[in-house]
Amino acid sequence: MLTIEKMITHMMDPSTDSFICSDVCTECEEATVKMLEQKAAKLFHSQKRKTGKMKESNELLELLVSLKQKQLSFAAFSKQLCTFIYNKKRQYAQYDPCDFIVMLIVHEQQRYILGMENSYVSGYMHQLNTSETETEISIRQASMISASLIKKDAAFLVCLSDFEVSTIEHQIEIETEKRCFYNDLIFHLDAPVSYHDALSAINKVCDNLIEEYELPAFDVKGKMKQVIKEHVEREEALLPQQLAEAVFETQPLVQKRFTQELKDQGMEKAVAIEHVKQRKAEQVQRIKTDKGIELIIPIDYMKTTDYVEIINEEEGRISIRLKNINRIISK
């Protein structure tokens, strides 16, 4: 269960040097609040989530401590936080405009600061209320907020009990390098590879080894998916060496290559998979024959030959036999 306690919206457009801070918390319709709560809850299960600790020298740590100890109001905290982020965006030539939403949320009895970029899609409407002392930005078009993070969106979560930070973002080009803005430049986290990036690296290394050692692709990729699925179900971190031993159990040379290549791609540490929910594509094995026939087989059915059997014929051809079928449905 996730609840938004406070929320404030700021507007930033570094391309035009426009930065408008709100001094008053955002008031939204109930339907908009529920949608934002659902979107925020998804961040805890995101496959792109990378988690690490800030160094004591990080200049944002003092700001977070001041908020936690109630030496700083939520509005004042959010204004200083967003000013810091805006200046970093200008420094590193990140010019995409966004509404930056800062929330104080409660999730599983823990309080978090959630910072979320909501990128402009085709235009974004606000109601701007100003007085001599305060500026309030109200969201007027809930439909302009996507229900999930779109490609240009980014978010971070800071747990107020221990200041552990999670970032959810895509890599962007910064000074001719592909980097993560919040992970690398705002919080300076030494975070392990995300589950999403780990899967990408594992698939790439598997494909390379299958081609180099002429391994049976169907067996290797199916077994790898099965092992990862079991780890996710047990919420057991992924270790390259364990994966190598489980999938390439009779091939020590391939095990060594697999482990080293993943290490070269940043998978030196265990990949945490707590809260990860596998997508449907990760729970099935897709097969396409040279005749254009495609099969989608749940990997649970590939543990034994009771349901699917791959037969290597004498003339070098391959047969696939599906067993124990009660009925066939045309789709």
SERO-4910 file (N, C-alpha, C, O; in steps of 0.05 Angstrom, whole numbers):
BEGIN
 pado doro    nc1    nc2    nc3   cac1   cac2   cac3    cc1    cc2    cc3    oc1    oc2    oc3
  Met    A     17    -24      0      0      0      0     18     25      0     35     28     17
  Leu    A     13     43    -19     28     68    -20      9     92    -18    -13     92    -29
  Thr    A     18    111     -2      2    135      2     19    160     -2     42    161      8
  Ile    A      8    179    -16     21    205    -19     13    223      4    -11    229      6
  Glu    A     32    232     20     26    250     42     27    279     33      9    295     40
  Lys    A     47    286     17     50    313      7     62    312    -21     76    294    -28
  Met    A     55    332    -36     64    333    -64     67    362    -73     50    379    -67
  Ile    A     88    367    -88     91    395    -98    103    393   -127    119    375   -132
  Thr    A     95    411   -144    102    410   -172    118    435   -179    111    457   -173
  His    A    141    431   -193    158    453   -203    160    450   -233    157    428   -244
  Met    A    165    472   -247    167    471   -276    195    479   -284    205    500   -275
  Met    A    208    463   -300    235    470   -309    238    465   -339    231    444   -350
  Asp    A    250    485   -352    256    483   -381    283    496   -385    286    519   -391
  Pro    A    304    479   -382    332    490   -384    338    502   -411    355    519   -414
  Ser    A    323    494   -432    329    504   -459    323    533   -462    335    547   -478
  Thr    A    304    543   -446    297    572   -446    304    586   -420    295    608   -415
  Asp    A    319    572   -403    327    582   -377    303    590   -361    302    610   -347
  Ser    A    282    572   -362    257    577   -347    256    557   -324    257    533   -328
  Phe    A    253    568   -300    251    552   -276    231    565   -257    237    586   -246
  Ile    A    208    552   -255    187    564   -238    182    545   -214    173    522   -218
  Cys    A    187    554   -190    184    537   -166    157    544   -153    150    567   -151
  Ser    A    143    524   -144    119    528   -129    126    528    -99    143    514    -90
  Asp    A    113    546    -85    117    548    -56     95    534    -40     96    533    -15
  Val    A     75    523    -55     52    512    -42     48    484    -53     51    479    -76
  Cys    A     40    465    -35     35    438    -44     13    436    -65     -6    452    -65
  Thr    A     16    418    -83     -3    414   -105    -28    400    -95    -27    380    -81
  Glu    A    -51    411   -103    -77    398    -97    -87    386   -123    -91    399   -143
  Cys    A    -93    360   -122   -103    345   -145   -130    333   -139   -137    328   -116
  Glu    A   -144    327   -161   -169    312   -158   -163    284   -148   -141    274   -152
  Glu    A   -182    271   -135   -178    245   -124   -169    224   -145   -151    208   -139
  Ala    A   -180    226   -168   -173    207   -190   -143    210   -198   -129    191   -203
  Thr    A   -134    236   -198   -106    241   -206    -88    231   -184    -67    219   -190
  Val    A    -95    235   -159    -79    225   -137    -76    195   -138    -54    184   -134
  Lys    A    -98    181   -143    -97    151   -144    -79    142   -167    -64    123   -164
  Met    A    -81    156   -190    -64    149   -212    -35    153   -206    -18    137   -213
  Leu    A    -28    175   -193     -1    181   -185      9    161   -164     32    153   -165
  Glu    A     -8    152   -146      0    132   -127      6    105   -140     25     91   -133
  Gln    A    -11     98   -160     -6     73   -176     20     75   -191     36     56   -192
  Lys    A     25     99   -203     50    103   -218     74    101   -199     95     89   -206
  Ala    A     72    113   -176     94    113   -156     99     84   -146    122     77   -142
  Ala    A     78     69   -142     81     42   -132     96     24   -152    111      6   -145
  Lys    A     93     30   -178    107     15   -199    137     18   -197    152      1   -206
  Leu    A    146     41   -187    174     46   -185    189     26   -168    212     19   -173
  Phe    A    175     16   -147    187     -4   -129    192    -31   -143    207    -47   -133
  His    A    178    -36   -165    180    -61   -179    194    -58   -206    196    -77   -222
  Ser    A    204    -34   -212    216    -29   -238    241    -45   -242    258    -47   -224
  Gln    A    243    -57   -266    267    -73   -272    292    -55   -277    314    -64   -277
  Lys    A    287    -29   -281    309    -10   -285    319      2   -259    338     18   -259
  Arg    A    307     -6   -237    314      6   -211    343     -2   -202    350    -26   -201
  Lys    A    359     18   -196    386     14   -186    387     26   -158    378     49   -154
  Thr    A    398     12   -139    398     21   -111    426     22    -99    442      4   -103
  Gly    A    431     43    -85    458     47    -72    456     67    -50    435     78    -44
  Lys    A    480     72    -38    482     91    -16    497    116    -25    516    115    -41
  Met    A    488    139    -15    503    164    -20    528    165     -2    528    154     20
  Lys    A    548    178    -13    572    183      4    566    205     24    549    222     19
  Glu    A    579    205     46    574    225     67    580    253     57    570    273     68
  Ser    A    597    255     37    604    281     26    584    292      6    586    315     -3
  Asn    A    564    276     -1    544    285    -20    528    309     -9    518    308     14
  Glu    A    527    331    -24    515    356    -14    485    353    -10    473    370      4
  Leu    A    472    333    -22    443    330    -17    437    316      9    415    318     19
  Leu    A    457    303     21    452    288     45    444    307     68    426    301     84
  Glu    A    458    329     70    452    348     91    424    359     88    410    364    108
  Leu    A    416    364     63    389    373     58    368    353     67    347    361     78
  Leu    A    372    328     61    354    306     69    353    303    100    331    299    111
  Val    A    376    306    113    376    304    142    360    327    154    346    323    174
  Ser    A    362    351    143    347    374    153    317    370    150    302    377    168
  Leu    A    309    357    128    280    351    125    272    330    145    251    333    158
  Lys    A    287    309    149    280    288    167    278    298    196    260    290    211
  Gln    A    296    316    203    296    327    230    277    351    234    277    364    254
  Lys    A    261    356    213    241    378    212    253    405    217    240    423    228
  Gln    A    279    408    208    291    435    208    285    450    183    290    474    181
  Leu    A    272    436    164    265    448    138    238    438    131    231    415    134
  Ser    A    221    457    121    194    449    112    196    433     86    216    434     72
  Phe    A    175    418     80    175    402     56    177    420     31    191    413     12
  Ala    A    162    442     31    163    461      8    191    472      4    200    474    -18
  Ala    A    203    481     26    230    492     24    250    471     15    268    477     -1
  Phe    A    247    447     26    265    425     17    263    420    -13    283    418    -27
  Ser    A    238    418    -23    233    411    -51    245    433    -69    255    428    -91
  Lys    A    243    458    -60    253    481    -76    283    479    -78    294    483   -100
  Gln    A    297    474    -56    326    472    -56    335    448    -72    355    449    -87
  Leu    A    321    425    -69    327    401    -85    325    406   -115    343    399   -130
  Cys    A    303    418   -123    298    422   -152    317    443   -163    325    442   -186
  Thr    A    324    463   -147    344    483   -156    371    470   -162    384    476   -181
  Phe    A    378    451   -144    403    437   -148    402    420   -173    421    420   -189
  Ile    A    380    406   -177    377    389   -201    376    406   -227    389    399   -247
  Tyr    A    362    428   -226    360    446   -249    388    456   -257    395    457   -280
  Asn    A    403    464   -237    430    475   -243    448    453   -255    465    459   -273
  Lys    A    445    428   -246    460    406   -257    452    401   -286    468    394   -303
  Lys    A    426    403   -291    416    399   -319    429    420   -337    437    414   -360
  Arg    A    430    445   -328    442    466   -344    472    460   -348    483    464   -370
  Gln    A    485    452   -326    514    446   -327    521    425   -348    541    427   -362
  Tyr    A    504    404   -349    510    381   -366    493    381   -392    490    360   -405
  Ala    A    482    404   -399    468    408   -425    445    389   -429    441    378   -450
  Gln    A    429    386   -408    404    369   -409    381    388   -411    372    399   -391
  Tyr    A    371    392   -435    352    414   -441    323    406   -444    306    423   -449
  Asp    A    316    380   -440    288    372   -443    271    384   -421    279    383   -397
  Pro    A    248    397   -427    231    408   -407    216    387   -392    210    365   -403
  Cys    A    208    392   -367    192    373   -352    178    388   -329    187    409   -321
  Asp    A    157    375   -320    146    382   -293    160    364   -273    160    340   -277
  Phe    A    172    375   -253    186    359   -233    168    358   -209    162    378   -195
  Ile    A    159    333   -203    141    329   -180    156    316   -157    169    295   -160
  Val    A    155    329   -134    168    318   -110    146    309    -91    127    324    -86
  Met    A    148    285    -81    127    274    -63    140    263    -38    163    254    -38
  Leu    A    125    266    -16    132    251      9    112    229     10     88    233     13
  Ile    A    122    204      8    104    181      7    109    161     29    131    162     42
  Val    A     90    144     35     93    123     54     88     97     39     67     93     27
  His    A    107     79     41    105     53     27    115     31     47    138     32     55
  Glu    A     97     13     53    104     -9     72    116      2     98    137     -7    107
  Gln    A    103     23    109    110     35    134    137     50    134    148     56    155
  Gln    A    147     55    110    172     71    108    166     96     93    150     96     74
  Arg    A    178    118    101    175    144     87    197    148     67    220    142     72
  Tyr    A    189    157     44    208    162     22    203    190     10    181    200     10
  Ile    A    224    201      0    222    224    -18    223    213    -47    241    198    -54
  Leu    A    203    220    -62    202    211    -90    204    236   -108    188    254   -106
  Gly    A    224    236   -124    227    257   -145    221    245   -172    232    224   -179
  Met    A    204    258   -187    196    246   -213    194    268   -234    180    288   -231
  Glu    A    208    263   -256    205    280   -280    181    271   -296    179    248   -303
  Asn    A    164    289   -301    141    283   -320    146    300   -345    141    324   -346
  Ser    A    156    286   -365    164    300   -390    139    310   -405    118    297   -404
  Tyr    A    142    332   -419    121    342   -436    116    322   -459    135    313   -471
  Val    A     91    317   -465     85    300   -487     79    317   -512     95    318   -531
  Ser    A     56    331   -512     51    349   -534     43    377   -524     35    394   -540
  Gly    A     44    380   -498     36    405   -486     25    399   -459     13    378   -455
  Tyr    A     28    417   -440     20    411   -413      7    436   -401     19    457   -402
  Met    A    -16    433   -390    -31    456   -380    -30    457   -350    -33    437   -336
  His    A    -27    481   -340    -26    485   -311    -43    509   -303    -51    525   -320
  Gln    A    -49    510   -278    -62    534   -268    -41    547   -249    -34    534   -229
  Leu    A    -33    571   -254    -12    584   -239    -25    606   -222    -35    626   -232
  Asn    A    -24    602   -195    -35    621   -176    -12    635   -163      4    622   -150
  Thr    A    -12    661   -165     10    676   -152     -1    698   -134    -23    708   -138
  Ser    A     15    703   -114      9    726    -96     36    740    -91     55    734   -104
  Glu    A     36    759    -73     61    774    -68     82    755    -56    106    761    -58
  Thr    A     74    734    -42     93    717    -27     95    688    -37    114    675    -30
  Glu    A     75    679    -52     74    650    -58     67    645    -87     53    661   -100
  Thr    A     77    623    -97     69    613   -124     59    585   -120     72    568   -108
  Glu    A     36    579   -132     24    552   -131     20    543   -159      8    557   -176
  Ile    A     29    519   -166     25    507   -192      6    483   -188     13    464   -174
  Ser    A    -17    484   -201    -36    463   -199    -37    447   -225    -38    460   -247
  Ile    A    -38    421   -223    -41    405   -247    -70    406   -256    -88    399   -240
  Arg    A    -75    413   -281   -102    416   -291   -110    394   -310   -133    389   -314
  Gln    A    -90    381   -322    -96    361   -342    -84    334   -334    -61    328   -340
  Ala    A    -99    318   -319    -89    293   -309    -82    274   -332    -64    257   -330
  Ser    A    -96    277   -355    -91    259   -377    -63    262   -389    -54    245   -404
  Met    A    -50    285   -383    -23    289   -393     -2    275   -377     21    275   -385
  Ile    A     -9    264   -355      9    248   -339      7    219   -347    -15    207   -345
  Ser    A     28    207   -357     27    179   -365     25    161   -340     35    168   -319
  Ala    A     12    138   -344      9    120   -321     35    105   -314     37     93   -293
  Ser    A     54    106   -332     80     94   -327    102    112   -337     96    132   -351
  Leu    A    127    106   -330    149    123   -339    153    120   -370    158     98   -380
  Ile    A    150    142   -384    156    141   -413    187    144   -416    201    148   -396
  Lys    A    196    143   -441    225    141   -446    240    164   -433    262    160   -423
  Lys    A    230    188   -435    245    212   -425    240    216   -395    254    233   -384
  Asp    A    222    202   -383    217    206   -354    240    193   -338    254    176   -347
  Ala    A    243    203   -314    262    191   -295    251    196   -267    235    213   -262
  Ala    A    261    180   -248    251    182   -220    272    172   -201    291    157   -209
  Phe    A    270    181   -176    287    170   -155    272    168   -129    253    183   -125
  Leu    A    280    150   -112    268    146    -86    290    147    -65    311    135    -68
  Val    A    285    163    -44    304    164    -22    290    155      4    270    168     12
  Cys    A    299    134     16    287    124     41    297    142     64    321    145     67
  Leu    A    278    154     79    286    173     99    296    160    125    306    174    143
  Ser    A    294    134    127    305    120    151    335    116    149    349    119    169
  Asp    A    345    109    125    374    104    122    386    118     98    410    114     93
  Phe    A    370    134     84    379    150     61    390    132     38    406    141     22
  Glu    A    379    108     36    385     91     13    370    103    -11    348    112     -9
  Val    A    384    103    -34    373    116    -58    369     96    -80    386     79    -85
  Ser    A    346     97    -93    340     82   -117    335    101   -140    320    120   -137
  Thr    A    347     95   -163    342    111   -187    329     94   -208    336     71   -211
  Ile    A    311    106   -223    298     92   -246    299    111   -270    286    131   -270
  Glu    A    316    104   -289    321    123   -311    334    108   -334    344     86   -331
  His    A    333    121   -357    348    111   -381    375    125   -382    378    148   -372
  Gln    A    394    112   -394    420    125   -399    416    147   -420    401    144   -439
  Ile    A    430    169   -416    429    191   -436    458    199   -442    476    192   -428
  Glu    A    461    214   -464    488    222   -472    496    247   -457    483    268   -459
  Ile    A    517    245   -441    527    267   -426    557    269   -431    573    251   -425
  Glu    A    565    291   -443    593    296   -450    605    272   -466    626    262   -460
  Thr    A    590    265   -487    596    244   -507    596    215   -495    605    197   -508
  Glu    A    587    212   -470    586    185   -458    557    179   -450    541    197   -444
  Lys    A    550    153   -451    524    144   -442    525    142   -411    540    125   -400
  Arg    A    509    158   -397    510    158   -368    481    161   -357    463    167   -372
  Cys    A    479    156   -331    453    160   -317    455    186   -301    471    188   -284
  Phe    A    437    204   -307    438    231   -296    436    230   -265    453    241   -251
  Tyr    A    416    217   -255    411    217   -226    431    199   -211    442    206   -190
  Asn    A    435    175   -222    453    156   -209    482    167   -208    495    165   -187
  Asp    A    491    177   -231    519    184   -233    526    213   -225    547    218   -214
  Leu    A    508    232   -231    514    260   -228    500    274   -205    510    294   -194
  Ile    A    477    264   -196    463    276   -174    470    263   -147    477    276   -128
  Phe    A    468    236   -147    472    222   -121    500    208   -120    508    200    -99
  His    A    513    205   -143    540    192   -144    539    165   -131    555    159   -113
  Leu    A    521    148   -140    517    122   -127    536    101   -140    541    101   -164
  Asp    A    547     84   -123    562     61   -132    542     38   -131    544     20   -115
  Ala    A    523     39   -150    500     20   -149    505     -4   -168    517     -1   -189
  Pro    A    496    -28   -159    499    -51   -177    482    -47   -202    465    -30   -204
  Val    A    488    -64   -222    473    -63   -247    443    -69   -241    438    -86   -224
  Ser    A    425    -56   -255    397    -61   -251    389    -88   -262    404    -99   -279
  Tyr    A    366    -99   -254    357   -124   -264    353   -122   -295    360   -141   -309
  His    A    342   -100   -304    337    -96   -333    363    -97   -348    365   -111   -369
  Asp    A    384    -82   -339    410    -82   -352    424   -109   -350    438   -117   -369
  Ala    A    420   -123   -328    432   -149   -324    420   -169   -345    435   -184   -357
  Leu    A    394   -169   -349    382   -186   -369    392   -181   -397    398   -199   -412
  Ser    A    395   -155   -403    406   -148   -429    434   -159   -433    441   -169   -454
  Ala    A    451   -156   -412    478   -165   -414    479   -196   -416    495   -207   -431
  Ile    A    463   -209   -400    462   -239   -400    454   -249   -428    467   -268   -438
  Asn    A    434   -238   -440    425   -246   -466    446   -242   -487    451   -259   -505
  Lys    A    460   -219   -485    481   -213   -505    504   -233   -502    514   -243   -523
  Val    A    513   -238   -478    535   -257   -473    527   -285   -482    543   -299   -495
  Cys    A    502   -294   -476    493   -320   -484    493   -323   -514    503   -343   -525
  Asp    A    484   -302   -528    484   -303   -558    512   -306   -569    517   -321   -588
  Asn    A    531   -291   -557    559   -293   -566    570   -321   -562    584   -332   -579
  Leu    A    565   -332   -538    577   -359   -532    564   -381   -548    577   -400   -556
  Ile    A    538   -378   -553    523   -398   -570    535   -399   -598    540   -421   -609
  Glu    A    541   -375   -608    553   -374   -635    582   -384   -635    589   -399   -653
  Glu    A    598   -376   -616    626   -383   -615    631   -413   -610    648   -425   -623
  Tyr    A    615   -424   -592    620   -452   -584    600   -471   -597    599   -495   -592
  Glu    A    583   -460   -615    563   -476   -629    545   -492   -610    542   -516   -612
  Leu    A    535   -478   -590    518   -490   -570    489   -490   -579    481   -473   -596
  Pro    A    472   -508   -569    444   -509   -577    429   -485   -564    424   -484   -540
  Ala    A    422   -466   -581    409   -441   -572    384   -446   -555    379   -434   -535
  Phe    A    368   -465   -565    342   -471   -552    347   -480   -523    334   -471   -505
  Asp    A    366   -498   -519    372   -509   -493    384   -488   -474    376   -485   -451
  Val    A    404   -473   -485    418   -454   -468    400   -431   -459    399   -425   -435
  Lys    A    386   -419   -478    369   -396   -471    345   -404   -454    336   -389   -437
  Gly    A    334   -428   -460    312   -437   -444    320   -443   -416    306   -436   -397
  Lys    A    343   -455   -412    353   -462   -385    360   -436   -370    355   -434   -346
  Met    A    372   -417   -384    379   -391   -371    353   -377   -361    353   -367   -338
  Lys    A    333   -377   -377    307   -365   -369    296   -379   -345    285   -366   -326
  Gln    A    297   -405   -345    286   -421   -323    301   -415   -297    289   -412   -276
  Val    A    328   -414   -298    344   -409   -274    338   -381   -263    335   -377   -239
  Ile    A    336   -361   -281    330   -333   -272    302   -332   -260    298   -319   -240
  Lys    A    283   -345   -272    255   -346   -262    255   -357   -233    241   -347   -216
  Glu    A    270   -378   -229    271   -390   -202    283   -371   -182    275   -370   -159
  His    A    304   -357   -190    316   -337   -172    296   -315   -165    295   -306   -142
  Val    A    281   -306   -185    261   -284   -180    240   -294   -161    232   -279   -143
  Glu    A    230   -318   -165    209   -329   -147    219   -332   -118    204   -329   -100
  Arg    A    245   -337   -115    256   -340    -88    267   -314    -77    277   -312    -55
  Glu    A    266   -293    -94    278   -267    -88    307   -270    -80    317   -259    -61
  Glu    A    321   -286    -97    349   -292    -92    366   -277   -112    361   -280   -137
  Ala    A    385   -262   -103    402   -245   -121    415   -262   -143    422   -286   -139
  Leu    A    419   -249   -166    433   -263   -188    463   -259   -186    473   -237   -184
  Leu    A    477   -281   -186    506   -281   -186    516   -294   -212    508   -317   -218
  Pro    A    533   -280   -227    542   -291   -253    554   -319   -250    548   -336   -267
  Gln    A    569   -325   -229    582   -351   -226    561   -373   -222    563   -395   -233
  Gln    A    540   -367   -206    519   -386   -201    503   -392   -227    497   -415   -232
  Leu    A    498   -371   -243    484   -375   -268    500   -392   -287    490   -410   -300
  Ala    A    526   -387   -288    544   -402   -305    545   -431   -298    544   -449   -315
  Glu    A    546   -437   -272    547   -465   -263    521   -480   -268    522   -504   -274
  Ala    A    499   -465   -266    473   -478   -270    467   -484   -299    455   -504   -306
  Val    A    475   -466   -317    469   -468   -345    490   -484   -361    484   -499   -379
  Phe    A    515   -479   -354    537   -492   -369    552   -511   -350    576   -511   -348
  Glu    A    536   -529   -337    547   -545   -315    569   -564   -324    586   -571   -307
  Thr    A    570   -573   -348    591   -592   -358    612   -579   -375    628   -592   -388
  Gln    A    612   -552   -376    630   -537   -393    645   -515   -378    637   -492   -379
  Pro    A    666   -523   -363    680   -503   -346    692   -480   -361    693   -458   -351
  Leu    A    701   -485   -386    712   -463   -402    691   -442   -409    696   -418   -407
  Val    A    667   -452   -416    645   -433   -423    636   -418   -397    630   -395   -399
  Gln    A    636   -432   -375    629   -419   -349    648   -396   -344    639   -374   -337
  Lys    A    674   -400   -348    693   -379   -343    689   -356   -362    691   -333   -353
  Arg    A    685   -361   -387    680   -340   -407    655   -324   -400    655   -300   -401
  Phe    A    634   -338   -393    608   -326   -387    612   -306   -363    603   -283   -364
  Thr    A    625   -316   -342    629   -300   -318    646   -275   -324    640   -253   -315
  Gln    A    667   -279   -339    686   -257   -345    673   -236   -363    676   -212   -359
  Glu    A    657   -245   -383    645   -226   -401    623   -209   -386    620   -185   -392
  Leu    A    609   -221   -368    590   -206   -352    604   -186   -334    595   -164   -330
  Lys    A    626   -195   -322    642   -177   -306    652   -153   -322    651   -130   -313
  Asp    A    660   -158   -347    669   -136   -365    646   -116   -371    652    -93   -377
  Gln    A    621   -126   -369    598   -108   -375    586    -96   -349    564    -86   -349
  Gly    A    601    -98   -327    592    -85   -302    579   -103   -282    571    -93   -260
  Met    A    575   -129   -288    562   -147   -269    583   -160   -251    586   -185   -252
  Glu    A    596   -144   -235    616   -155   -216    603   -164   -190    612   -183   -177
  Lys    A    581   -150   -183    567   -156   -158    541   -170   -163    532   -172   -186
  Ala    A    530   -181   -142    504   -194   -144    483   -173   -153    483   -150   -144
  Val    A    464   -182   -170    442   -164   -179    418   -170   -162    406   -191   -162
  Ala    A    409   -149   -146    386   -153   -128    361   -155   -145    357   -140   -164
  Ile    A    343   -173   -137    318   -176   -152    294   -175   -133    272   -184   -139
  Glu    A    298   -163   -109    276   -159    -91    255   -141   -104    262   -121   -116
  His    A    230   -148   -102    207   -133   -114    205   -136   -144    185   -126   -156
  Val    A    223   -150   -158    221   -153   -187    198   -171   -194    193   -192   -183
  Lys    A    183   -162   -214    161   -178   -226    168   -183   -255    171   -165   -270
  Gln    A    171   -209   -262    178   -215   -289    156   -209   -309    132   -213   -303
  Arg    A    164   -199   -332    144   -195   -353    138   -222   -367    153   -241   -364
  Lys    A    116   -222   -381    108   -247   -394    129   -258   -413    134   -282   -415
  Ala    A    143   -239   -427    163   -248   -447    186   -262   -433    200   -278   -447
  Glu    A    191   -257   -407    213   -270   -393    205   -297   -382    222   -311   -371
  Gln    A    180   -304   -384    170   -330   -373    164   -350   -395    154   -372   -390
  Val    A    170   -342   -420    165   -361   -442    190   -362   -460    207   -344   -460
  Gln    A    192   -384   -475    213   -387   -495    201   -385   -523    183   -400   -529
  Arg    A    211   -366   -538    201   -363   -566    219   -378   -585    243   -376   -584
  Ile    A    207   -394   -603    221   -410   -622    211   -402   -650    187   -400   -655
  Lys    A    230   -398   -668    222   -393   -696    239   -412   -714    264   -411   -713
  Thr    A    226   -427   -730    240   -446   -748    248   -432   -774    239   -410   -780
  Asp    A    265   -446   -789    274   -435   -815    251   -434   -835    254   -422   -857
  Lys    A    229   -448   -829    205   -447   -847    185   -425   -839    164   -422   -851
  Gly    A    193   -410   -818    176   -388   -810    155   -395   -789    138   -378   -782
  Ile    A    155   -420   -779    136   -428   -758    146   -418   -731    169   -421   -724
  Glu    A    128   -405   -716    135   -394   -690    120   -408   -667     96   -414   -670
  Leu    A    134   -414   -646    122   -426   -622    129   -409   -598    151   -398   -595
  Ile    A    110   -407   -579    115   -394   -554    109   -414   -532     86   -423   -529
  Ile    A    130   -422   -517    127   -444   -498    134   -434   -470    156   -423   -465
  Pro    A    116   -437   -450    122   -429   -422    147   -445   -413    148   -469   -417
  Ile    A    166   -432   -401    191   -445   -394    187   -467   -373    203   -485   -370
  Asp    A    165   -465   -357    159   -486   -337    154   -513   -351    159   -534   -339
  Tyr    A    145   -513   -376    139   -537   -391    164   -549   -404    163   -571   -416
  Met    A    186   -535   -401    211   -544   -414    230   -558   -395    251   -567   -403
  Lys    A    221   -562   -370    238   -575   -351    242   -605   -357    263   -616   -353
  Thr    A    220   -617   -367    221   -645   -374    211   -649   -403    204   -629   -416
  Thr    A    212   -673   -413    201   -679   -440    172   -687   -439    162   -698   -458
  Asp    A    158   -682   -417    130   -690   -415    112   -673   -433     91   -682   -441
  Tyr    A    121   -649   -439    104   -630   -455    117   -623   -481    103   -620   -502
  Val    A    144   -619   -481    158   -610   -505    183   -627   -508    198   -631   -489
  Glu    A    187   -638   -532    211   -654   -537    224   -645   -563    211   -644   -584
  Ile    A    250   -639   -562    265   -632   -585    280   -657   -594    296   -668   -579
  Ile    A    275   -665   -619    287   -690   -629    306   -684   -652    298   -671   -672
  Asn    A    331   -692   -649    350   -689   -670    349   -714   -688    357   -736   -680
  Glu    A    339   -710   -713    336   -732   -731    363   -741   -743    382   -725   -743
  Glu    A    364   -765   -753    389   -776   -764    399   -760   -788    423   -758   -791
  Glu    A    381   -750   -804    390   -735   -828    398   -706   -821    403   -690   -840
  Gly    A    399   -700   -795    408   -673   -787    386   -653   -783    391   -631   -774
  Arg    A    361   -661   -789    338   -643   -784    329   -644   -755    337   -662   -740
  Ile    A    312   -625   -748    302   -623   -720    272   -626   -721    258   -614   -737
  Ser    A    261   -641   -702    232   -643   -698    225   -633   -671    240   -637   -651
  Ile    A    202   -620   -669    192   -611   -643    166   -626   -638    147   -624   -654
  Arg    A    164   -640   -616    140   -655   -610    127   -643   -585    139   -641   -564
  Leu    A    101   -635   -588     85   -625   -566     68   -647   -555     54   -661   -571
  Lys    A     68   -652   -529     54   -675   -517     33   -666   -497     31   -644   -488
  Asn    A     16   -686   -490     -4   -683   -469    -22   -659   -474    -27   -644   -455
  Ile    A    -31   -656   -498    -49   -634   -505    -78   -644   -505    -84   -664   -518
  Asn    A    -95   -630   -490   -124   -638   -489   -140   -626   -512   -158   -638   -523
  Arg    A   -133   -601   -519   -148   -588   -541   -130   -566   -552   -111   -556   -540
  Ile    A   -137   -558   -577   -122   -536   -590   -142   -514   -596   -164   -519   -607
  Ile    A   -135   -490   -589   -152   -466   -593   -139   -449   -615   -116   -443   -613
  Ser    A   -155   -441   -634   -145   -424   -656   -148   -395   -647   -169   -386   -638
  Lys    A   -126   -380   -650   -126   -351   -643   -120   -334   -667   -119   -309   -664
***
